[in-house]
């Protein structure tokens, strides 16, 4: 038996043969055998005809390879899985309905009631909320540790730790951890390192090359790049010794399948196989064929777009750093960034995300988001368009003030996802919005100062 996503007949998938830009266009794909069509076909179907009763039984028992039902696998989705596995340098991957679905699918297989997860504090608010509010309902404990303090991970891991989780570029603090050191700590304790690589994409960083065992991403963001299609991907590095550390969903007789051991029967990517047949099959959180087909179109331009995102973000970050009304700016490419050295070591470029605060504080940050015109005020990142949001009142608004602080979210923080527009237009838009927001903040402060103490809020 073999993983549904681990093999293609085309050597273009091989990083030893073809470079990243070529694989982003070709990997996982070959001409359609029926028609010769080169574009990936959209197999918009729920199910697949069996040759006979015995072959149907073999498919359900995982004793032969093939498609049964599109909740489990689909040829169009499979093409996306193979391409992203190739780009991450991995033997297998499973595409899901969203990035959060990829995370949930991993947690279902890796953790059980009574376990804990060691989670870095510089993490997307939705991920933190998932662990603290959703995983907690399954009796899975979350242990938050400062992202840049390796000794804190060491102290937090115990015999019940399921895995360690970090982000390549923290959301929204934009810090990059020391992957080599964290992977060593995790492996010394017999647990895998799981990495959310959404902000970097495999074009800027491949965490598996730095000791990570599992990578997941929201394909909604830069991988697709146009803000039209929600999706996720879970990538299996294929190297973690699951059987040595008691992960019985992946290694050993699986309680849900007669005579199936994913580590034995799917040796290249056993986690991916377990996620496919235990998570997406049961949860129904697979990626749809149409969404996968759409994302494949976006992947063809990924290297070009990422280069432009990084180029524009550098221009904007340097502009903000010199602006009188900007209190502070965070961008991994600036030497002032606290993890600039780590980012320089682990990333090929510094990404398209910037965080900054205005001198006018919380109110000015919110007003800035209302005043932009080229940039769009909405809850997404990684679009071809420049996007902006005020996390303290939106994406991280459900966290307590202390949790916001731990996540690097200050009241004034503005998160800016820099697009691929002409940088002169981006700068003009930002400048006008800053001017209006700062003037409004100044007027508000002046009005408060003029009021008597009894009248002030």
FENQUI-V249294 format. One record per residue. N is the residue number from 1. RES is the residue in three letters. SS is DSSP state (2 for helix, 1 for strand, 0 for the rest). PSI is psi in whole degrees, 0 to 359 (999 if undefined). D_FIRST is the distance of its C-alpha to the first C-alpha in whole Angstrom. Layout:
N_RES_SS_PSI_D_FIRST + N_RES_SS_PSI_D_FIRST
//
This chain:
1_UNK_0_153_0 + 2_UNK_0_157_4 + 3_UNK_0_140_7 + 4_UNK_0_344_9 + 5_UNK_0_16_12 + 6_UNK_0_0_11 + 7_UNK_0_139_12 + 8_UNK_0_164_15 + 9_UNK_0_2_17 + 10_UNK_0_121_20 + 11_UNK_2_353_21 + 12_UNK_2_337_23 + 13_UNK_2_340_20 + 14_UNK_0_118_21 + 15_UNK_0_337_24 + 16_UNK_0_337_25 + 17_UNK_0_315_26 + 18_UNK_0_144_27 + 19_UNK_0_171_29 + 20_UNK_2_313_29 + 21_UNK_2_324_31 + 22_UNK_2_317_29 + 23_UNK_2_330_26 + 24_UNK_2_339_27 + 25_UNK_2_324_28 + 26_UNK_2_335_25 + 27_UNK_0_142_22 + 28_UNK_0_5_19 + 29_UNK_0_143_21 + 30_UNK_0_163_22 + 31_UNK_0_142_25 + 32_UNK_0_124_24 + 33_UNK_0_336_23 + 34_UNK_0_322_25 + 35_UNK_0_343_28 + 36_UNK_0_3_28 + 37_UNK_0_135_29 + 38_UNK_0_326_28 + 39_UNK_0_144_28 + 40_UNK_0_127_25 + 41_UNK_0_150_25 + 42_UNK_0_107_26 + 43_UNK_0_84_24 + 44_UNK_0_75_26 + 45_UNK_0_151_24 + 46_UNK_0_329_23 + 47_UNK_1_175_21 + 48_UNK_0_138_19 + 49_UNK_0_136_20 + 50_UNK_0_146_18 + 51_UNK_0_320_18 + 52_UNK_0_177_19 + 53_UNK_2_321_19 + 54_UNK_2_318_16 + 55_UNK_2_326_14 + 56_UNK_2_315_15 + 57_UNK_2_320_14 + 58_UNK_2_321_11 + 59_UNK_2_316_10 + 60_UNK_2_331_12 + 61_UNK_0_2_10 + 62_UNK_0_29_7 + 63_UNK_0_354_6 + 64_UNK_0_161_6 + 65_UNK_0_139_7 + 66_UNK_0_174_10 + 67_UNK_0_139_13 + 68_UNK_0_307_15 + 69_UNK_1_141_18 + 70_UNK_0_354_19 + 71_UNK_0_338_19 + 72_UNK_0_311_16 + 73_UNK_0_157_15 + 74_UNK_0_141_17 + 75_UNK_2_322_18 + 76_UNK_2_315_21 + 77_UNK_2_323_20 + 78_UNK_2_322_16 + 79_UNK_2_316_19 + 80_UNK_2_316_21 + 81_UNK_2_316_18 + 82_UNK_2_321_17 + 83_UNK_2_315_21 + 84_UNK_2_325_21 + 85_UNK_2_318_19 + 86_UNK_2_316_20 + 87_UNK_2_329_24 + 88_UNK_2_352_23 + 89_UNK_0_42_21 + 90_UNK_0_159_18 + 91_UNK_0_346_14 + 92_UNK_1_157_14 + 93_UNK_1_159_16 + 94_UNK_1_126_17 + 95_UNK_1_139_20 + 96_UNK_1_174_22 + 97_UNK_0_340_26 + 98_UNK_0_171_28 + 99_UNK_2_318_28 + 100_UNK_2_329_29 + 101_UNK_2_324_26 + 102_UNK_2_316_23 + 103_UNK_2_313_26 + 104_UNK_2_322_25 + 105_UNK_2_321_22 + 106_UNK_2_316_21 + 107_UNK_2_320_24 + 108_UNK_2_324_23 + 109_UNK_2_322_20 + 110_UNK_2_334_22 + 111_UNK_0_151_25 + 112_UNK_0_172_27 + 113_UNK_0_132_30 + 114_UNK_0_346_32 + 115_UNK_0_170_31 + 116_UNK_1_159_32 + 117_UNK_1_131_31 + 118_UNK_1_116_33 + 119_UNK_1_130_34 + 120_UNK_1_147_37 + 121_UNK_0_328_40 + 122_UNK_0_76_40 + 123_UNK_0_146_37 + 124_UNK_0_135_37 + 125_UNK_2_325_39 + 126_UNK_2_325_36 + 127_UNK_2_315_34 + 128_UNK_2_317_37 + 129_UNK_2_323_38 + 130_UNK_2_311_34 + 131_UNK_2_317_34 + 132_UNK_2_332_37 + 133_UNK_2_331_38 + 134_UNK_2_305_34 + 135_UNK_2_329_32 + 136_UNK_2_329_35 + 137_UNK_2_343_35 + 138_UNK_2_14_32 + 139_UNK_0_38_34 + 140_UNK_0_120_32 + 141_UNK_1_143_35 + 142_UNK_1_129_36 + 143_UNK_1_103_37 + 144_UNK_1_132_39 + 145_UNK_1_148_40 + 146_UNK_0_129_42 + 147_UNK_0_323_39 + 148_UNK_0_19_41 + 149_UNK_0_89_42 + 150_UNK_2_324_39 + 151_UNK_2_333_41 + 152_UNK_2_323_41 + 153_UNK_2_315_37 + 154_UNK_2_317_38 + 155_UNK_2_329_40 + 156_UNK_2_332_38 + 157_UNK_0_134_35 + 158_UNK_0_193_35 + 159_UNK_0_343_32 + 160_UNK_0_7_31 + 161_UNK_1_126_30 + 162_UNK_1_318_27 + 163_UNK_1_165_27 + 164_UNK_1_137_30 + 165_UNK_1_130_30 + 166_UNK_1_170_32 + 167_UNK_1_145_33 + 168_UNK_0_312_33 + 169_UNK_0_113_36 + 170_UNK_0_145_38 + 171_UNK_0_114_39 + 172_UNK_0_11_42 + 173_UNK_0_339_43 + 174_UNK_0_28_41 + 175_UNK_0_147_41 + 176_UNK_0_122_38 + 177_UNK_0_172_37 + 178_UNK_0_92_37 + 179_UNK_2_318_33 + 180_UNK_2_316_33 + 181_UNK_2_318_35 + 182_UNK_2_322_33 + 183_UNK_2_322_30 + 184_UNK_2_316_32 + 185_UNK_2_312_33 + 186_UNK_2_313_30 + 187_UNK_2_327_28 + 188_UNK_2_334_31 + 189_UNK_0_5_31 + 190_UNK_0_28_27 + 191_UNK_0_152_26 + 192_UNK_1_155_25 + 193_UNK_1_121_27 + 194_UNK_1_132_26 + 195_UNK_1_130_28 + 196_UNK_1_112_29 + 197_UNK_0_20_29 + 198_UNK_0_313_31 + 199_UNK_0_334_34 + 200_UNK_0_323_33 + 201_UNK_2_161_30 + 202_UNK_2_349_28 + 203_UNK_2_327_31 + 204_UNK_2_332_33 + 205_UNK_0_139_31 + 206_UNK_0_92_28 + 207_UNK_2_333_28 + 208_UNK_2_334_24 + 209_UNK_2_351_27 + 210_UNK_2_26_29 + 211_UNK_0_353_27 + 212_UNK_0_154_26 + 213_UNK_0_329_22 + 214_UNK_1_137_22 + 215_UNK_1_138_23 + 216_UNK_1_155_24 + 217_UNK_1_153_27 + 218_UNK_1_114_29 + 219_UNK_0_349_28 + 220_UNK_0_329_31 + 221_UNK_0_236_33 + 222_UNK_0_330_34 + 223_UNK_0_317_30 + 224_UNK_0_303_31 + 225_UNK_0_0_35 + 226_UNK_0_5_37 + 227_UNK_0_27_37 + 228_UNK_0_346_36 + 229_UNK_0_120_32 + 230_UNK_0_138_31 + 231_UNK_0_171_27 + 232_UNK_1_167_25 + 233_UNK_1_138_22 + 234_UNK_1_125_20 + 235_UNK_1_131_19 + 236_UNK_1_119_17 + 237_UNK_0_340_18 + 238_UNK_0_9_16 + 239_UNK_0_342_18 + 240_UNK_0_135_19 + 241_UNK_0_78_19 + 242_UNK_2_320_18 + 243_UNK_2_335_18 + 244_UNK_2_348_22 + 245_UNK_2_20_23 + 246_UNK_0_24_22 + 247_UNK_0_85_20 + 248_UNK_0_348_19 + 249_UNK_0_339_17 + 250_UNK_0_326_15 + 251_UNK_0_136_15 + 252_UNK_0_173_15 + 253_UNK_0_119_15 + 254_UNK_0_131_15 + 255_UNK_0_347_18 + 256_UNK_0_348_17 + 257_UNK_0_132_14 + 258_UNK_0_126_14 + 259_UNK_0_41_12 + 260_UNK_0_128_10 + 261_UNK_0_109_11 + 262_UNK_2_323_9 + 263_UNK_2_326_11 + 264_UNK_2_316_9 + 265_UNK_2_340_5 + 266_UNK_0_62_6 + 267_UNK_0_333_9 + 268_UNK_0_319_10 + 269_UNK_0_70_11 + 270_UNK_2_326_11 + 271_UNK_2_317_14 + 272_UNK_2_319_13 + 273_UNK_2_317_10 + 274_UNK_2_320_13 + 275_UNK_2_319_16 + 276_UNK_2_311_14 + 277_UNK_2_346_13 + 278_UNK_2_327_16 + 279_UNK_2_292_19 + 280_UNK_2_327_19 + 281_UNK_2_323_18 + 282_UNK_2_323_21 + 283_UNK_2_337_23 + 284_UNK_0_32_23 + 285_UNK_0_32_24 + 286_UNK_1_160_21 + 287_UNK_0_142_23 + 288_UNK_0_154_25 + 289_UNK_2_319_24 + 290_UNK_2_318_28 + 291_UNK_2_321_28 + 292_UNK_2_319_25 + 293_UNK_2_318_26 + 294_UNK_2_317_30 + 295_UNK_2_326_28 + 296_UNK_2_324_27 + 297_UNK_2_318_30 + 298_UNK_2_322_32 + 299_UNK_2_333_29 + 300_UNK_0_334_31 + 301_UNK_0_9_34 + 302_UNK_2_309_33 + 303_UNK_2_320_34 + 304_UNK_2_316_37 + 305_UNK_2_316_38 + 306_UNK_2_321_37 + 307_UNK_2_319_40 + 308_UNK_2_319_42 + 309_UNK_2_312_41 + 310_UNK_2_318_42 + 311_UNK_2_312_45 + 312_UNK_2_320_47 + 313_UNK_2_323_46 + 314_UNK_2_317_48 + 315_UNK_2_314_51 + 316_UNK_2_317_51 + 317_UNK_2_317_50 + 318_UNK_2_323_53 + 319_UNK_2_313_55 + 320_UNK_2_323_55 + 321_UNK_2_336_55 + 322_UNK_0_5_59 + 323_UNK_0_132_60 + 324_UNK_0_329_63 + 325_UNK_0_1_61 + 326_UNK_1_120_58 + 327_UNK_1_324_58 + 328_UNK_1_160_55 + 329_UNK_1_139_52 + 330_UNK_1_124_48 + 331_UNK_0_129_46 + 332_UNK_0_335_44 + 333_UNK_0_347_45 + 334_UNK_0_137_49 + 335_UNK_0_339_50 + 336_UNK_0_346_51 + 337_UNK_0_137_48 + 338_UNK_0_335_47 + 339_UNK_0_33_44 + 340_UNK_2_321_45 + 341_UNK_2_316_44 + 342_UNK_2_316_40 + 343_UNK_2_319_40 + 344_UNK_2_329_41 + 345_UNK_2_318_39 + 346_UNK_2_342_35 + 347_UNK_0_145_36 + 348_UNK_0_340_37 + 349_UNK_0_181_39 + 350_UNK_0_7_40 + 351_UNK_0_179_39 + 352_UNK_0_12_41 + 353_UNK_1_138_42 + 354_UNK_1_145_45 + 355_UNK_1_140_47 + 356_UNK_1_166_51 + 357_UNK_1_144_54 + 358_UNK_1_154_57 + 359_UNK_0_333_60 + 360_UNK_0_357_61 + 361_UNK_2_211_58 + 362_UNK_2_310_56 + 363_UNK_2_321_59 + 364_UNK_2_323_58 + 365_UNK_2_316_55 + 366_UNK_2_316_54 + 367_UNK_2_321_57 + 368_UNK_2_315_55 + 369_UNK_2_332_52 + 370_UNK_2_338_55 + 371_UNK_2_344_57 + 372_UNK_0_153_54 + 373_UNK_0_310_54 + 374_UNK_0_309_52 + 375_UNK_0_149_49 + 376_UNK_1_136_48 + 377_UNK_1_99_48 + 378_UNK_0_170_45 + 379_UNK_0_71_42 + 380_UNK_0_168_39 + 381_UNK_0_168_39 + 382_UNK_0_16_37 + 383_UNK_0_159_39 + 384_UNK_0_333_41 + 385_UNK_0_151_44 + 386_UNK_0_133_45 + 387_UNK_1_150_45 + 388_UNK_1_148_47 + 389_UNK_1_159_47 + 390_UNK_0_96_49 + 391_UNK_2_321_46 + 392_UNK_2_333_49 + 393_UNK_2_1_50 + 394_UNK_0_269_46 + 395_UNK_0_327_43 + 396_UNK_0_16_44 + 397_UNK_0_338_47 + 398_UNK_0_353_45 + 399_UNK_0_151_45 + 400_UNK_0_161_48 + 401_UNK_2_322_50 + 402_UNK_2_319_49 + 403_UNK_2_321_45 + 404_UNK_2_316_46 + 405_UNK_2_315_48 + 406_UNK_2_328_45 + 407_UNK_0_0_43 + 408_UNK_0_16_46 + 409_UNK_0_108_47 + 410_UNK_0_160_51 + 411_UNK_0_330_53 + 412_UNK_0_356_54 + 413_UNK_1_132_50 + 414_UNK_1_128_49 + 415_UNK_1_125_46 + 416_UNK_1_116_46 + 417_UNK_1_108_43 + 418_UNK_0_128_44 + 419_UNK_0_198_43 + 420_UNK_0_18_44 + 421_UNK_0_176_47 + 422_UNK_0_127_50 + 423_UNK_2_331_51 + 424_UNK_2_323_55 + 425_UNK_2_324_54 + 426_UNK_2_314_52 + 427_UNK_2_319_55 + 428_UNK_2_320_57 + 429_UNK_2_314_56 + 430_UNK_2_316_55 + 431_UNK_2_315_58 + 432_UNK_2_319_60 + 433_UNK_2_320_58 + 434_UNK_2_317_59 + 435_UNK_2_313_62 + 436_UNK_2_314_63 + 437_UNK_2_320_61 + 438_UNK_2_320_63 + 439_UNK_2_319_66 + 440_UNK_2_320_65 + 441_UNK_2_320_64 + 442_UNK_2_317_67 + 443_UNK_2_320_69 + 444_UNK_2_316_68 + 445_UNK_2_320_69 + 446_UNK_2_319_72 + 447_UNK_2_321_73 + 448_UNK_2_319_72 + 449_UNK_2_328_74 + 450_UNK_2_342_77 + 451_UNK_0_153_76 + 452_UNK_0_158_78 + 453_UNK_0_324_76 + 454_UNK_0_333_77 + 455_UNK_0_343_75 + 456_UNK_0_148_72 + 457_UNK_0_999_69
//
